[in-house]
Amino acid sequence: MPATFDCIVLGLGGIGSATLAALARRGVRVLGIDRFSPPHEYGSSHGETRVIRRAYPEHPDYVPLVDRAFRQWRELESETGRELLTRTGLLLTGPRDGDTIDGSLRAAAQHQLDIVEIPRGETRERFPHLRFEGDEATIYEQDAGFLRVEDCVEANLEAAAAHGAEQKFGETVLNWSASEAGVRVNTDRGDYSAGRLIVTAGAWATRLLSDLGVPFTVRRKVLLWHPVDESARDAFASGPTYMFERAGGVFYGFPCLDGATVKLALHTGGEETTDPDQIDRQLHQSDVEPVANALVPRLAGVDPAPARHTVCMYTMSPDHNFIIDRHPRFPSVTLAAGLSGHGFKFAPTLAEALTHLSLEGRSDLPINFLSLARFAV
Ligand SMILES: Cc1cc2nc3c(=O)[nH]c(=O)nc-3n(C[C@H](O)[C@H](O)[C@H](O)COP(=O)(O)OP(=O)(O)OC[C@H]3O[C@@H](n4cnc5c(N)ncnc54)[C@H](O)[C@@H]3O)c2cc1C
């Protein structure tokens, strides 16, 4: 007889770890399964930091969701005694009519967000380690900052365990099936049955949710840590998180957290891959060039040659918005997929929504725009 649970969470990365904690807090008898040992370097929730910000122009309902997430991350900090969210402010620079500036200003106006434009003279004075050009606009989102991504996953797993969740690491789910009686999950170590299943498998949704017929694509993304000259380290350590829209794409970077380097990356673009297990984890000159040529010249005292790197994955949905819904054919199966490179900040709120959908079949959170109904599946 397979071991039996109220609910199984498949995948314990950014979203799954938060979902496991949310279910366990509600007293659900829950099992979480991951093929690796989260936090790990093989999925989408690693690399030190994730930006958290409110100015979301893509859809008005993202803003109330991220508002709630800000509060929930602070609650997780209180629950676990960890520091997870650091408020640094976020500086956005780019063409006035570009997506970064224009989109953020539209979101700010619509939601009365605390975003101010900084006149050029003032940018140089306030941020001497950053370089601004020509007639670019610069705006500042005061309450934004970053999350310590691995610590967040650890904190959620710790909270889940404290509330009685069972966790299996290093165990791969081979397949799952659902019927009116519930779900069965078959792994490389055994079988489990449960009333419900929540699939939070990140890039592996391409395989585990292939029956949905949604054409997910996986993008290879490289994070680079560049050495900072001693003269600029203090300014980078106490400065904001920053994003520059340039002709070559949207680039971003974080404050100096280790006293020696800054983490830099290109948000847009990325080589597409079909199999997350075959992703190329080597660093190539073509990974470094865009950042070295377009972002590093805007940063004082930053070496164009990175000291280290890691490779991560964006799982893109066709419209780049998340999918949070019940499975159209199996109501006992709920899923989060296609987080499209911007989902981490929302993890506790998406976890709450997944918990509502799985246990009650509906949620009062504003998640209708994330439903599968927008695709013909
Ligand atoms: C470079 C980079 C920068 C980003 N920057 C930001 C940012 O600044 N702000 C932001 O909000 N978001 C950002 N994101 C996006 C965000 O990090 C992701 O949307 C989020 O982490 C995805 O979480 P997930 O739980 O869906 O996937 P993952 O964290 O990858 O979790 C999926 C888990 O499922 C497990 N799994 C898969 N298949 C199986 C199986 N068969 N059996 C058992 N376990 C399985 C995997 O081992 C993995 O642990 C960024 C992403 C990347 C890659």
The ligand as an SDF file (V2000), in Angstrom:
LIG
                    3D

 53 58  0  0  0  0  0  0  0  0999 V2000
   18.5950   34.3350  -13.3630 C   0  0  0  0  0  0  0  0  0  0  0  0
   17.2270   34.5260  -12.8070 C   0  0  0  0  0  0  0  0  0  0  0  0
   16.8860   35.7530  -12.2720 C   0  0  0  0  0  0  0  0  0  0  0  0
   15.5950   35.9640  -11.7720 C   0  0  0  0  0  0  0  0  0  0  0  0
   15.2960   37.1640  -11.2020 N   0  0  0  0  0  0  0  0  0  0  0  0
   14.0940   37.3400  -10.6030 C   0  0  0  0  0  0  0  0  0  0  0  0
   13.8410   38.5100   -9.8670 C   0  0  0  0  0  0  0  0  0  0  0  0
   14.7060   39.3920   -9.7630 O   0  0  0  0  0  0  0  0  0  0  0  0
   12.6370   38.6270   -9.2340 N   0  0  0  0  0  0  0  0  0  0  0  0
   11.6830   37.6470   -9.3060 C   0  0  0  0  0  0  0  0  0  0  0  0
   10.6160   37.8130   -8.7240 O   0  0  0  0  0  0  0  0  0  0  0  0
   11.9100   36.5130  -10.0020 N   0  0  0  0  0  0  0  0  0  0  0  0
   13.0840   36.3380  -10.6410 C   0  0  0  0  0  0  0  0  0  0  0  0
   13.3580   35.1820  -11.3190 N   0  0  0  0  0  0  0  0  0  0  0  0
   12.3060   34.1810  -11.4720 C   0  0  0  0  0  0  0  0  0  0  0  0
   12.1550   33.3070  -10.2570 C   0  0  0  0  0  0  0  0  0  0  0  0
   13.3940   33.0480   -9.6530 O   0  0  0  0  0  0  0  0  0  0  0  0
   11.4530   32.0350  -10.6840 C   0  0  0  0  0  0  0  0  0  0  0  0
   10.2140   32.3940  -11.2960 O   0  0  0  0  0  0  0  0  0  0  0  0
   11.1560   31.1370   -9.5010 C   0  0  0  0  0  0  0  0  0  0  0  0
   12.3020   30.9570   -8.7160 O   0  0  0  0  0  0  0  0  0  0  0  0
   10.6550   29.8040  -10.0430 C   0  0  0  0  0  0  0  0  0  0  0  0
   10.3940   28.9400   -8.9660 O   0  0  0  0  0  0  0  0  0  0  0  0
    9.7980   27.4960   -9.2370 P   0  0  0  0  0  0  0  0  0  0  0  0
    9.4290   26.9600   -7.9120 O   0  0  0  0  0  0  0  0  0  0  0  0
    8.7740   27.5760  -10.3200 O   0  0  0  0  0  0  0  0  0  0  0  0
   11.0250   26.6640   -9.8840 O   0  0  0  0  0  0  0  0  0  0  0  0
   12.2670   25.9690   -9.1140 P   0  0  0  0  0  0  0  0  0  0  0  0
   12.7250   26.8200   -8.0040 O   0  0  0  0  0  0  0  0  0  0  0  0
   13.2400   25.5650  -10.1660 O   0  0  0  0  0  0  0  0  0  0  0  0
   11.6200   24.6760   -8.4430 O   0  0  0  0  0  0  0  0  0  0  0  0
   11.2000   23.5590   -9.1730 C   0  0  0  0  0  0  0  0  0  0  0  0
   11.5940   22.3540   -8.3480 C   0  0  0  0  0  0  0  0  0  0  0  0
   10.9680   21.1930   -8.8730 O   0  0  0  0  0  0  0  0  0  0  0  0
   11.8560   20.1140   -8.7070 C   0  0  0  0  0  0  0  0  0  0  0  0
   11.4830   19.0570   -9.6430 N   0  0  0  0  0  0  0  0  0  0  0  0
   11.3460   19.1840  -10.9800 C   0  0  0  0  0  0  0  0  0  0  0  0
   11.0140   17.9960  -11.5320 N   0  0  0  0  0  0  0  0  0  0  0  0
   10.9200   17.1050  -10.5160 C   0  0  0  0  0  0  0  0  0  0  0  0
   10.6180   15.7100  -10.4560 C   0  0  0  0  0  0  0  0  0  0  0  0
   10.3380   15.0030  -11.5510 N   0  0  0  0  0  0  0  0  0  0  0  0
   10.6200   15.1070   -9.2510 N   0  0  0  0  0  0  0  0  0  0  0  0
   10.9050   15.8130   -8.1180 C   0  0  0  0  0  0  0  0  0  0  0  0
   11.2060   17.1310   -8.1280 N   0  0  0  0  0  0  0  0  0  0  0  0
   11.2130   17.7700   -9.3070 C   0  0  0  0  0  0  0  0  0  0  0  0
   13.2180   20.7280   -9.0160 C   0  0  0  0  0  0  0  0  0  0  0  0
   14.2780   19.9630   -8.4820 O   0  0  0  0  0  0  0  0  0  0  0  0
   13.0930   22.0980   -8.3750 C   0  0  0  0  0  0  0  0  0  0  0  0
   13.6180   22.1270   -7.0620 O   0  0  0  0  0  0  0  0  0  0  0  0
   14.6330   34.9350  -11.8330 C   0  0  0  0  0  0  0  0  0  0  0  0
   14.9830   33.6840  -12.3720 C   0  0  0  0  0  0  0  0  0  0  0  0
   16.2690   33.4760  -12.8410 C   0  0  0  0  0  0  0  0  0  0  0  0
   16.6240   32.1390  -13.4260 C   0  0  0  0  0  0  0  0  0  0  0  0
  1  2  1  0
  2  3  1  0
  2 52  2  0
  3  4  2  0
  4  5  1  0
  4 50  1  0
  5  6  2  0
  6  7  1  0
  6 13  1  0
  7  8  2  0
  7  9  1  0
  9 10  1  0
 10 11  2  0
 10 12  1  0
 12 13  2  0
 13 14  1  0
 14 15  1  0
 14 50  1  0
 15 16  1  0
 16 17  1  0
 16 18  1  0
 18 19  1  0
 18 20  1  0
 20 21  1  0
 20 22  1  0
 22 23  1  0
 23 24  1  0
 24 25  2  0
 24 26  1  0
 24 27  1  0
 27 28  1  0
 28 29  2  0
 28 30  1  0
 28 31  1  0
 31 32  1  0
 32 33  1  0
 33 34  1  0
 33 48  1  0
 34 35  1  0
 35 36  1  0
 35 46  1  0
 36 37  1  0
 36 45  1  0
 37 38  2  0
 38 39  1  0
 39 40  1  0
 39 45  2  0
 40 41  1  0
 40 42  2  0
 42 43  1  0
 43 44  2  0
 44 45  1  0
 46 47  1  0
 46 48  1  0
 48 49  1  0
 50 51  2  0
 51 52  1  0
 52 53  1  0
M  END
$$$$
